[in-house]
Amino acid sequence: MDIILTYANFLLGSEDKDKSRPVIIGEAPPPHSAHLRGRRLLANGIIDREGPSRLRPSAATTKVRK
């Protein structure tokens, strides 16, 4: 984790004042997850849950075969 943050800060440069933009955006959680949104790692080192929305259930997994 430290290596990724160091690399991200190097890429942004010291003149960049906006350190709250996403550096890494995680994948969307599965349909059965308790979380509504995926995680993001921001350039200032904060991790939040403002990433992609939870996936919708697939029609193939919700149909009942007879």
mmJSON file of the N, C-alpha and C atoms, coordinates in Angstrom:
{"data_MODEL":{"atom_site":{
"group_PDB":["ATOM","ATOM","ATOM","ATOM","ATOM","ATOM","ATOM","ATOM","ATOM","ATOM","ATOM","ATOM","ATOM","ATOM","ATOM","ATOM","ATOM","ATOM","ATOM","ATOM","ATOM","ATOM","ATOM","ATOM","ATOM","ATOM","ATOM","ATOM","ATOM","ATOM","ATOM","ATOM","ATOM","ATOM","ATOM","ATOM","ATOM","ATOM","ATOM","ATOM","ATOM","ATOM","ATOM","ATOM","ATOM","ATOM","ATOM","ATOM","ATOM","ATOM","ATOM","ATOM","ATOM","ATOM","ATOM","ATOM","ATOM","ATOM","ATOM","ATOM","ATOM","ATOM","ATOM","ATOM","ATOM","ATOM","ATOM","ATOM","ATOM","ATOM","ATOM","ATOM","ATOM","ATOM","ATOM","ATOM","ATOM","ATOM","ATOM","ATOM","ATOM","ATOM","ATOM","ATOM","ATOM","ATOM","ATOM","ATOM","ATOM","ATOM","ATOM","ATOM","ATOM","ATOM","ATOM","ATOM","ATOM","ATOM","ATOM","ATOM","ATOM","ATOM","ATOM","ATOM","ATOM","ATOM","ATOM","ATOM","ATOM","ATOM","ATOM","ATOM","ATOM","ATOM","ATOM","ATOM","ATOM","ATOM","ATOM","ATOM","ATOM","ATOM","ATOM","ATOM","ATOM","ATOM","ATOM","ATOM","ATOM","ATOM","ATOM","ATOM","ATOM","ATOM","ATOM","ATOM","ATOM","ATOM","ATOM","ATOM","ATOM","ATOM","ATOM","ATOM","ATOM","ATOM","ATOM","ATOM","ATOM","ATOM","ATOM","ATOM","ATOM","ATOM","ATOM","ATOM","ATOM","ATOM","ATOM","ATOM","ATOM","ATOM","ATOM","ATOM","ATOM","ATOM","ATOM","ATOM","ATOM","ATOM","ATOM","ATOM","ATOM","ATOM","ATOM","ATOM","ATOM","ATOM","ATOM","ATOM","ATOM","ATOM","ATOM","ATOM","ATOM","ATOM","ATOM","ATOM","ATOM","ATOM","ATOM","ATOM","ATOM","ATOM","ATOM","ATOM","ATOM","ATOM"],
"id":[1,2,3,4,5,6,7,8,9,10,11,12,13,14,15,16,17,18,19,20,21,22,23,24,25,26,27,28,29,30,31,32,33,34,35,36,37,38,39,40,41,42,43,44,45,46,47,48,49,50,51,52,53,54,55,56,57,58,59,60,61,62,63,64,65,66,67,68,69,70,71,72,73,74,75,76,77,78,79,80,81,82,83,84,85,86,87,88,89,90,91,92,93,94,95,96,97,98,99,100,101,102,103,104,105,106,107,108,109,110,111,112,113,114,115,116,117,118,119,120,121,122,123,124,125,126,127,128,129,130,131,132,133,134,135,136,137,138,139,140,141,142,143,144,145,146,147,148,149,150,151,152,153,154,155,156,157,158,159,160,161,162,163,164,165,166,167,168,169,170,171,172,173,174,175,176,177,178,179,180,181,182,183,184,185,186,187,188,189,190,191,192,193,194,195,196,197,198],
"type_symbol":["N","C","C","N","C","C","N","C","C","N","C","C","N","C","C","N","C","C","N","C","C","N","C","C","N","C","C","N","C","C","N","C","C","N","C","C","N","C","C","N","C","C","N","C","C","N","C","C","N","C","C","N","C","C","N","C","C","N","C","C","N","C","C","N","C","C","N","C","C","N","C","C","N","C","C","N","C","C","N","C","C","N","C","C","N","C","C","N","C","C","N","C","C","N","C","C","N","C","C","N","C","C","N","C","C","N","C","C","N","C","C","N","C","C","N","C","C","N","C","C","N","C","C","N","C","C","N","C","C","N","C","C","N","C","C","N","C","C","N","C","C","N","C","C","N","C","C","N","C","C","N","C","C","N","C","C","N","C","C","N","C","C","N","C","C","N","C","C","N","C","C","N","C","C","N","C","C","N","C","C","N","C","C","N","C","C","N","C","C","N","C","C","N","C","C","N","C","C"],
"label_atom_id":["N","CA","C","N","CA","C","N","CA","C","N","CA","C","N","CA","C","N","CA","C","N","CA","C","N","CA","C","N","CA","C","N","CA","C","N","CA","C","N","CA","C","N","CA","C","N","CA","C","N","CA","C","N","CA","C","N","CA","C","N","CA","C","N","CA","C","N","CA","C","N","CA","C","N","CA","C","N","CA","C","N","CA","C","N","CA","C","N","CA","C","N","CA","C","N","CA","C","N","CA","C","N","CA","C","N","CA","C","N","CA","C","N","CA","C","N","CA","C","N","CA","C","N","CA","C","N","CA","C","N","CA","C","N","CA","C","N","CA","C","N","CA","C","N","CA","C","N","CA","C","N","CA","C","N","CA","C","N","CA","C","N","CA","C","N","CA","C","N","CA","C","N","CA","C","N","CA","C","N","CA","C","N","CA","C","N","CA","C","N","CA","C","N","CA","C","N","CA","C","N","CA","C","N","CA","C","N","CA","C","N","CA","C","N","CA","C","N","CA","C","N","CA","C","N","CA","C","N","CA","C"],
"label_alt_id":[null,null,null,null,null,null,null,null,null,null,null,null,null,null,null,null,null,null,null,null,null,null,null,null,null,null,null,null,null,null,null,null,null,null,null,null,null,null,null,null,null,null,null,null,null,null,null,null,null,null,null,null,null,null,null,null,null,null,null,null,null,null,null,null,null,null,null,null,null,null,null,null,null,null,null,null,null,null,null,null,null,null,null,null,null,null,null,null,null,null,null,null,null,null,null,null,null,null,null,null,null,null,null,null,null,null,null,null,null,null,null,null,null,null,null,null,null,null,null,null,null,null,null,null,null,null,null,null,null,null,null,null,null,null,null,null,null,null,null,null,null,null,null,null,null,null,null,null,null,null,null,null,null,null,null,null,null,null,null,null,null,null,null,null,null,null,null,null,null,null,null,null,null,null,null,null,null,null,null,null,null,null,null,null,null,null,null,null,null,null,null,null,null,null,null,null,null,null],
"label_comp_id":["MET","MET","MET","ASP","ASP","ASP","ILE","ILE","ILE","ILE","ILE","ILE","LEU","LEU","LEU","THR","THR","THR","TYR","TYR","TYR","ALA","ALA","ALA","ASN","ASN","ASN","PHE","PHE","PHE","LEU","LEU","LEU","LEU","LEU","LEU","GLY","GLY","GLY","SER","SER","SER","GLU","GLU","GLU","ASP","ASP","ASP","LYS","LYS","LYS","ASP","ASP","ASP","LYS","LYS","LYS","SER","SER","SER","ARG","ARG","ARG","PRO","PRO","PRO","VAL","VAL","VAL","ILE","ILE","ILE","ILE","ILE","ILE","GLY","GLY","GLY","GLU","GLU","GLU","ALA","ALA","ALA","PRO","PRO","PRO","PRO","PRO","PRO","PRO","PRO","PRO","HIS","HIS","HIS","SER","SER","SER","ALA","ALA","ALA","HIS","HIS","HIS","LEU","LEU","LEU","ARG","ARG","ARG","GLY","GLY","GLY","ARG","ARG","ARG","ARG","ARG","ARG","LEU","LEU","LEU","LEU","LEU","LEU","ALA","ALA","ALA","ASN","ASN","ASN","GLY","GLY","GLY","ILE","ILE","ILE","ILE","ILE","ILE","ASP","ASP","ASP","ARG","ARG","ARG","GLU","GLU","GLU","GLY","GLY","GLY","PRO","PRO","PRO","SER","SER","SER","ARG","ARG","ARG","LEU","LEU","LEU","ARG","ARG","ARG","PRO","PRO","PRO","SER","SER","SER","ALA","ALA","ALA","ALA","ALA","ALA","THR","THR","THR","THR","THR","THR","LYS","LYS","LYS","VAL","VAL","VAL","ARG","ARG","ARG","LYS","LYS","LYS"],
"label_asym_id":["A","A","A","A","A","A","A","A","A","A","A","A","A","A","A","A","A","A","A","A","A","A","A","A","A","A","A","A","A","A","A","A","A","A","A","A","A","A","A","A","A","A","A","A","A","A","A","A","A","A","A","A","A","A","A","A","A","A","A","A","A","A","A","A","A","A","A","A","A","A","A","A","A","A","A","A","A","A","A","A","A","A","A","A","A","A","A","A","A","A","A","A","A","A","A","A","A","A","A","A","A","A","A","A","A","A","A","A","A","A","A","A","A","A","A","A","A","A","A","A","A","A","A","A","A","A","A","A","A","A","A","A","A","A","A","A","A","A","A","A","A","A","A","A","A","A","A","A","A","A","A","A","A","A","A","A","A","A","A","A","A","A","A","A","A","A","A","A","A","A","A","A","A","A","A","A","A","A","A","A","A","A","A","A","A","A","A","A","A","A","A","A","A","A","A","A","A","A"],
"label_entity_id":["1","1","1","1","1","1","1","1","1","1","1","1","1","1","1","1","1","1","1","1","1","1","1","1","1","1","1","1","1","1","1","1","1","1","1","1","1","1","1","1","1","1","1","1","1","1","1","1","1","1","1","1","1","1","1","1","1","1","1","1","1","1","1","1","1","1","1","1","1","1","1","1","1","1","1","1","1","1","1","1","1","1","1","1","1","1","1","1","1","1","1","1","1","1","1","1","1","1","1","1","1","1","1","1","1","1","1","1","1","1","1","1","1","1","1","1","1","1","1","1","1","1","1","1","1","1","1","1","1","1","1","1","1","1","1","1","1","1","1","1","1","1","1","1","1","1","1","1","1","1","1","1","1","1","1","1","1","1","1","1","1","1","1","1","1","1","1","1","1","1","1","1","1","1","1","1","1","1","1","1","1","1","1","1","1","1","1","1","1","1","1","1","1","1","1","1","1","1"],
"label_seq_id":[1,1,1,2,2,2,3,3,3,4,4,4,5,5,5,6,6,6,7,7,7,8,8,8,9,9,9,10,10,10,11,11,11,12,12,12,13,13,13,14,14,14,15,15,15,16,16,16,17,17,17,18,18,18,19,19,19,20,20,20,21,21,21,22,22,22,23,23,23,24,24,24,25,25,25,26,26,26,27,27,27,28,28,28,29,29,29,30,30,30,31,31,31,32,32,32,33,33,33,34,34,34,35,35,35,36,36,36,37,37,37,38,38,38,39,39,39,40,40,40,41,41,41,42,42,42,43,43,43,44,44,44,45,45,45,46,46,46,47,47,47,48,48,48,49,49,49,50,50,50,51,51,51,52,52,52,53,53,53,54,54,54,55,55,55,56,56,56,57,57,57,58,58,58,59,59,59,60,60,60,61,61,61,62,62,62,63,63,63,64,64,64,65,65,65,66,66,66],
"pdbx_PDB_ins_code":[null,null,null,null,null,null,null,null,null,null,null,null,null,null,null,null,null,null,null,null,null,null,null,null,null,null,null,null,null,null,null,null,null,null,null,null,null,null,null,null,null,null,null,null,null,null,null,null,null,null,null,null,null,null,null,null,null,null,null,null,null,null,null,null,null,null,null,null,null,null,null,null,null,null,null,null,null,null,null,null,null,null,null,null,null,null,null,null,null,null,null,null,null,null,null,null,null,null,null,null,null,null,null,null,null,null,null,null,null,null,null,null,null,null,null,null,null,null,null,null,null,null,null,null,null,null,null,null,null,null,null,null,null,null,null,null,null,null,null,null,null,null,null,null,null,null,null,null,null,null,null,null,null,null,null,null,null,null,null,null,null,null,null,null,null,null,null,null,null,null,null,null,null,null,null,null,null,null,null,null,null,null,null,null,null,null,null,null,null,null,null,null,null,null,null,null,null,null],
"Cartn_x":[0.821,0.0,0.863,1.94,2.806,3.442,3.795,4.428,3.462,2.209,1.206,0.988,0.88,0.657,1.858,3.054,4.249,4.297,3.997,3.996,2.927,1.733,0.645,1.03,1.633,2.053,3.142,4.002,5.039,4.417,3.393,2.741,2.001,1.381,0.609,1.506,2.693,3.613,3.296,4.261,4.091,3.254,3.16,2.384,0.876,0.492,-0.931,-1.561,-2.508,-3.122,-4.303,-4.895,-6.069,-5.642,-5.411,-4.98,-6.163,-7.389,-8.555,-9.159,-8.439,-9.007,-8.591,-9.437,-9.171,-7.927,-7.153,-5.979,-6.29,-6.93,-7.334,-8.825,-9.574,-11.014,-11.245,-11.782,-12.044,-13.251,-13.435,-14.573,-15.872,-16.982,-18.294,-18.541,-19.205,-19.488,-20.512,-20.499,-21.478,-22.898,-23.911,-25.309,-25.701,-25.119,-25.498,-24.676,-23.834,-22.971,-23.758,-23.273,-23.887,-23.542,-22.515,-22.074,-22.754,-23.189,-23.848,-22.852,-21.653,-20.671,-19.292,-18.438,-17.072,-16.158,-14.914,-13.944,-13.099,-12.604,-11.662,-10.5,-9.308,-8.139,-7.834,-7.854,-7.594,-6.107,-5.676,-4.26,-3.74,-4.612,-4.172,-4.147,-4.402,-4.308,-5.61,-6.682,-7.986,-8.659,-9.307,-10.093,-11.554,-12.401,-13.826,-14.649,-15.95,-16.874,-17.739,-17.117,-17.828,-17.538,-17.113,-16.767,-17.994,-17.821,-18.922,-20.069,-21.276,-22.468,-22.461,-23.19,-23.314,-23.907,-23.438,-23.937,-25.379,-26.131,-27.511,-27.497,-28.488,-28.531,-28.771,-28.14,-28.291,-29.622,-30.271,-31.545,-31.309,-30.129,-29.824,-29.733,-29.309,-29.194,-30.476,-31.44,-32.671,-33.825,-33.679,-34.743,-34.715,-35.896,-36.023,-36.389,-35.581,-35.86,-36.833,-37.721,-38.698,-38.406],
"Cartn_y":[-1.197,0.0,1.258,1.28,2.458,2.731,1.682,1.854,2.505,2.069,2.638,4.115,4.478,5.875,6.738,6.243,6.991,7.201,6.183,6.265,7.238,7.196,8.097,9.544,9.829,11.192,11.656,10.771,11.111,11.487,10.73,11.01,12.344,12.691,13.929,15.162,15.031,16.161,17.019,17.79,18.614,19.858,20.294,21.495,21.226,19.963,19.631,19.833,20.727,21.064,20.15,19.487,18.652,17.21,16.864,15.519,14.602,15.066,14.255,13.565,13.522,12.819,11.349,10.478,9.038,8.639,7.748,7.193,5.771,5.009,3.636,3.52,2.986,2.764,1.262,0.725,-0.707,-1.113,-2.421,-2.919,-2.782,-2.86,-2.776,-4.024,-3.873,-5.038,-5.967,-7.249,-8.183,-7.848,-8.399,-8.069,-8.387,-9.413,-9.825,-9.135,-8.19,-7.503,-6.532,-6.315,-5.348,-3.909,-3.734,-2.398,-1.983,-0.742,-0.228,0.182,0.587,1.101,0.502,0.516,0.017,1.034,0.621,1.483,2.27,3.418,4.236,4.586,4.635,5.127,6.497,7.504,8.87,9.191,10.22,10.59,10.986,11.458,11.852,10.673,9.443,8.246,7.799,8.523,8.164,7.135,6.147,5.149,5.386,5.506,5.706,4.716,4.758,3.882,4.695,5.504,6.313,5.826,4.582,4.013,3.566,2.605,2.137,1.527,1.673,1.129,-0.396,-0.965,-2.421,-2.995,-4.162,-4.812,-5.274,-5.269,-5.765,-7.285,-7.967,-9.427,-9.814,-10.881,-11.379,-12.124,-11.953,-12.666,-14.164,-14.606,-16.026,-16.667,-15.913,-16.461,-16.348,-15.555,-15.384,-16.227,-16.833,-17.673,-19.052,-19.611,-20.942,-21.924,-22.956,-23.983,-24.994,-25.459,-26.5,-27.8],
"Cartn_z":[0.0,0.0,0.0,0.762,0.797,-0.558,-1.271,-2.572,-3.544,-3.543,-4.443,-4.135,-2.865,-2.51,-2.892,-2.677,-3.044,-4.546,-5.309,-6.761,-7.242,-6.638,-7.026,-6.756,-5.609,-5.302,-6.262,-6.67,-7.628,-8.976,-9.396,-10.663,-10.647,-9.524,-9.451,-9.406,-8.851,-8.752,-7.549,-7.127,-5.935,-6.208,-7.47,-7.778,-7.83,-7.827,-7.886,-6.514,-6.397,-5.111,-4.765,-5.763,-5.528,-5.28,-4.025,-3.666,-3.348,-3.596,-3.252,-4.471,-5.584,-6.728,-6.69,-7.252,-7.187,-7.964,-7.366,-8.014,-8.469,-7.604,-7.915,-7.623,-8.582,-8.401,-8.447,-7.348,-7.262,-8.078,-8.212,-8.976,-8.186,-8.882,-8.238,-7.397,-6.246,-5.411,-6.083,-5.733,-6.299,-5.829,-6.498,-6.155,-4.711,-4.12,-2.759,-1.67,-2.035,-1.071,-0.188,1.012,1.923,1.531,0.714,0.298,-0.998,-1.065,-2.266,-3.339,-2.955,-3.906,-3.634,-4.64,-4.529,-3.856,-3.599,-2.918,-3.913,-3.445,-4.194,-3.277,-3.837,-3.117,-3.685,-2.822,-3.252,-3.146,-3.839,-3.863,-2.487,-1.59,-0.249,0.73,0.226,1.056,1.678,1.494,2.058,1.163,1.778,1.059,1.409,0.387,0.637,-0.187,-0.014,-0.733,-1.69,-2.509,-3.499,-4.911,-5.055,-6.353,-7.135,-8.044,-8.892,-8.087,-8.604,-7.945,-7.96,-6.986,-6.878,-8.158,-8.563,-9.767,-9.569,-10.65,-10.592,-10.744,-10.144,-10.291,-11.75,-12.168,-13.528,-13.666,-14.794,-15.043,-15.064,-15.505,-15.578,-14.182,-13.192,-11.844,-11.044,-11.511,-10.749,-11.268,-12.449,-12.997,-12.351,-12.123,-11.545,-12.653,-12.79,-13.804,-13.253,-14.119,-13.702,-14.352],
"occupancy":[1.0,1.0,1.0,1.0,1.0,1.0,1.0,1.0,1.0,1.0,1.0,1.0,1.0,1.0,1.0,1.0,1.0,1.0,1.0,1.0,1.0,1.0,1.0,1.0,1.0,1.0,1.0,1.0,1.0,1.0,1.0,1.0,1.0,1.0,1.0,1.0,1.0,1.0,1.0,1.0,1.0,1.0,1.0,1.0,1.0,1.0,1.0,1.0,1.0,1.0,1.0,1.0,1.0,1.0,1.0,1.0,1.0,1.0,1.0,1.0,1.0,1.0,1.0,1.0,1.0,1.0,1.0,1.0,1.0,1.0,1.0,1.0,1.0,1.0,1.0,1.0,1.0,1.0,1.0,1.0,1.0,1.0,1.0,1.0,1.0,1.0,1.0,1.0,1.0,1.0,1.0,1.0,1.0,1.0,1.0,1.0,1.0,1.0,1.0,1.0,1.0,1.0,1.0,1.0,1.0,1.0,1.0,1.0,1.0,1.0,1.0,1.0,1.0,1.0,1.0,1.0,1.0,1.0,1.0,1.0,1.0,1.0,1.0,1.0,1.0,1.0,1.0,1.0,1.0,1.0,1.0,1.0,1.0,1.0,1.0,1.0,1.0,1.0,1.0,1.0,1.0,1.0,1.0,1.0,1.0,1.0,1.0,1.0,1.0,1.0,1.0,1.0,1.0,1.0,1.0,1.0,1.0,1.0,1.0,1.0,1.0,1.0,1.0,1.0,1.0,1.0,1.0,1.0,1.0,1.0,1.0,1.0,1.0,1.0,1.0,1.0,1.0,1.0,1.0,1.0,1.0,1.0,1.0,1.0,1.0,1.0,1.0,1.0,1.0,1.0,1.0,1.0,1.0,1.0,1.0,1.0,1.0,1.0],
"B_iso_or_equiv":[0.0,0.0,0.0,0.0,0.0,0.0,0.0,0.0,0.0,0.0,0.0,0.0,0.0,0.0,0.0,0.0,0.0,0.0,0.0,0.0,0.0,0.0,0.0,0.0,0.0,0.0,0.0,0.0,0.0,0.0,0.0,0.0,0.0,0.0,0.0,0.0,0.0,0.0,0.0,0.0,0.0,0.0,0.0,0.0,0.0,0.0,0.0,0.0,0.0,0.0,0.0,0.0,0.0,0.0,0.0,0.0,0.0,0.0,0.0,0.0,0.0,0.0,0.0,0.0,0.0,0.0,0.0,0.0,0.0,0.0,0.0,0.0,0.0,0.0,0.0,0.0,0.0,0.0,0.0,0.0,0.0,0.0,0.0,0.0,0.0,0.0,0.0,0.0,0.0,0.0,0.0,0.0,0.0,0.0,0.0,0.0,0.0,0.0,0.0,0.0,0.0,0.0,0.0,0.0,0.0,0.0,0.0,0.0,0.0,0.0,0.0,0.0,0.0,0.0,0.0,0.0,0.0,0.0,0.0,0.0,0.0,0.0,0.0,0.0,0.0,0.0,0.0,0.0,0.0,0.0,0.0,0.0,0.0,0.0,0.0,0.0,0.0,0.0,0.0,0.0,0.0,0.0,0.0,0.0,0.0,0.0,0.0,0.0,0.0,0.0,0.0,0.0,0.0,0.0,0.0,0.0,0.0,0.0,0.0,0.0,0.0,0.0,0.0,0.0,0.0,0.0,0.0,0.0,0.0,0.0,0.0,0.0,0.0,0.0,0.0,0.0,0.0,0.0,0.0,0.0,0.0,0.0,0.0,0.0,0.0,0.0,0.0,0.0,0.0,0.0,0.0,0.0,0.0,0.0,0.0,0.0,0.0,0.0],
"pdbx_formal_charge":[null,null,null,null,null,null,null,null,null,null,null,null,null,null,null,null,null,null,null,null,null,null,null,null,null,null,null,null,null,null,null,null,null,null,null,null,null,null,null,null,null,null,null,null,null,null,null,null,null,null,null,null,null,null,null,null,null,null,null,null,null,null,null,null,null,null,null,null,null,null,null,null,null,null,null,null,null,null,null,null,null,null,null,null,null,null,null,null,null,null,null,null,null,null,null,null,null,null,null,null,null,null,null,null,null,null,null,null,null,null,null,null,null,null,null,null,null,null,null,null,null,null,null,null,null,null,null,null,null,null,null,null,null,null,null,null,null,null,null,null,null,null,null,null,null,null,null,null,null,null,null,null,null,null,null,null,null,null,null,null,null,null,null,null,null,null,null,null,null,null,null,null,null,null,null,null,null,null,null,null,null,null,null,null,null,null,null,null,null,null,null,null,null,null,null,null,null,null],
"auth_seq_id":[1,1,1,2,2,2,3,3,3,4,4,4,5,5,5,6,6,6,7,7,7,8,8,8,9,9,9,10,10,10,11,11,11,12,12,12,13,13,13,14,14,14,15,15,15,16,16,16,17,17,17,18,18,18,19,19,19,20,20,20,21,21,21,22,22,22,23,23,23,24,24,24,25,25,25,26,26,26,27,27,27,28,28,28,29,29,29,30,30,30,31,31,31,32,32,32,33,33,33,34,34,34,35,35,35,36,36,36,37,37,37,38,38,38,39,39,39,40,40,40,41,41,41,42,42,42,43,43,43,44,44,44,45,45,45,46,46,46,47,47,47,48,48,48,49,49,49,50,50,50,51,51,51,52,52,52,53,53,53,54,54,54,55,55,55,56,56,56,57,57,57,58,58,58,59,59,59,60,60,60,61,61,61,62,62,62,63,63,63,64,64,64,65,65,65,66,66,66],
"auth_comp_id":["MET","MET","MET","ASP","ASP","ASP","ILE","ILE","ILE","ILE","ILE","ILE","LEU","LEU","LEU","THR","THR","THR","TYR","TYR","TYR","ALA","ALA","ALA","ASN","ASN","ASN","PHE","PHE","PHE","LEU","LEU","LEU","LEU","LEU","LEU","GLY","GLY","GLY","SER","SER","SER","GLU","GLU","GLU","ASP","ASP","ASP","LYS","LYS","LYS","ASP","ASP","ASP","LYS","LYS","LYS","SER","SER","SER","ARG","ARG","ARG","PRO","PRO","PRO","VAL","VAL","VAL","ILE","ILE","ILE","ILE","ILE","ILE","GLY","GLY","GLY","GLU","GLU","GLU","ALA","ALA","ALA","PRO","PRO","PRO","PRO","PRO","PRO","PRO","PRO","PRO","HIS","HIS","HIS","SER","SER","SER","ALA","ALA","ALA","HIS","HIS","HIS","LEU","LEU","LEU","ARG","ARG","ARG","GLY","GLY","GLY","ARG","ARG","ARG","ARG","ARG","ARG","LEU","LEU","LEU","LEU","LEU","LEU","ALA","ALA","ALA","ASN","ASN","ASN","GLY","GLY","GLY","ILE","ILE","ILE","ILE","ILE","ILE","ASP","ASP","ASP","ARG","ARG","ARG","GLU","GLU","GLU","GLY","GLY","GLY","PRO","PRO","PRO","SER","SER","SER","ARG","ARG","ARG","LEU","LEU","LEU","ARG","ARG","ARG","PRO","PRO","PRO","SER","SER","SER","ALA","ALA","ALA","ALA","ALA","ALA","THR","THR","THR","THR","THR","THR","LYS","LYS","LYS","VAL","VAL","VAL","ARG","ARG","ARG","LYS","LYS","LYS"],
"auth_asym_id":["A","A","A","A","A","A","A","A","A","A","A","A","A","A","A","A","A","A","A","A","A","A","A","A","A","A","A","A","A","A","A","A","A","A","A","A","A","A","A","A","A","A","A","A","A","A","A","A","A","A","A","A","A","A","A","A","A","A","A","A","A","A","A","A","A","A","A","A","A","A","A","A","A","A","A","A","A","A","A","A","A","A","A","A","A","A","A","A","A","A","A","A","A","A","A","A","A","A","A","A","A","A","A","A","A","A","A","A","A","A","A","A","A","A","A","A","A","A","A","A","A","A","A","A","A","A","A","A","A","A","A","A","A","A","A","A","A","A","A","A","A","A","A","A","A","A","A","A","A","A","A","A","A","A","A","A","A","A","A","A","A","A","A","A","A","A","A","A","A","A","A","A","A","A","A","A","A","A","A","A","A","A","A","A","A","A","A","A","A","A","A","A","A","A","A","A","A","A"],
"auth_atom_id":["N","CA","C","N","CA","C","N","CA","C","N","CA","C","N","CA","C","N","CA","C","N","CA","C","N","CA","C","N","CA","C","N","CA","C","N","CA","C","N","CA","C","N","CA","C","N","CA","C","N","CA","C","N","CA","C","N","CA","C","N","CA","C","N","CA","C","N","CA","C","N","CA","C","N","CA","C","N","CA","C","N","CA","C","N","CA","C","N","CA","C","N","CA","C","N","CA","C","N","CA","C","N","CA","C","N","CA","C","N","CA","C","N","CA","C","N","CA","C","N","CA","C","N","CA","C","N","CA","C","N","CA","C","N","CA","C","N","CA","C","N","CA","C","N","CA","C","N","CA","C","N","CA","C","N","CA","C","N","CA","C","N","CA","C","N","CA","C","N","CA","C","N","CA","C","N","CA","C","N","CA","C","N","CA","C","N","CA","C","N","CA","C","N","CA","C","N","CA","C","N","CA","C","N","CA","C","N","CA","C","N","CA","C","N","CA","C","N","CA","C","N","CA","C","N","CA","C","N","CA","C"],
"pdbx_PDB_model_num":[1,1,1,1,1,1,1,1,1,1,1,1,1,1,1,1,1,1,1,1,1,1,1,1,1,1,1,1,1,1,1,1,1,1,1,1,1,1,1,1,1,1,1,1,1,1,1,1,1,1,1,1,1,1,1,1,1,1,1,1,1,1,1,1,1,1,1,1,1,1,1,1,1,1,1,1,1,1,1,1,1,1,1,1,1,1,1,1,1,1,1,1,1,1,1,1,1,1,1,1,1,1,1,1,1,1,1,1,1,1,1,1,1,1,1,1,1,1,1,1,1,1,1,1,1,1,1,1,1,1,1,1,1,1,1,1,1,1,1,1,1,1,1,1,1,1,1,1,1,1,1,1,1,1,1,1,1,1,1,1,1,1,1,1,1,1,1,1,1,1,1,1,1,1,1,1,1,1,1,1,1,1,1,1,1,1,1,1,1,1,1,1,1,1,1,1,1,1]
}}}
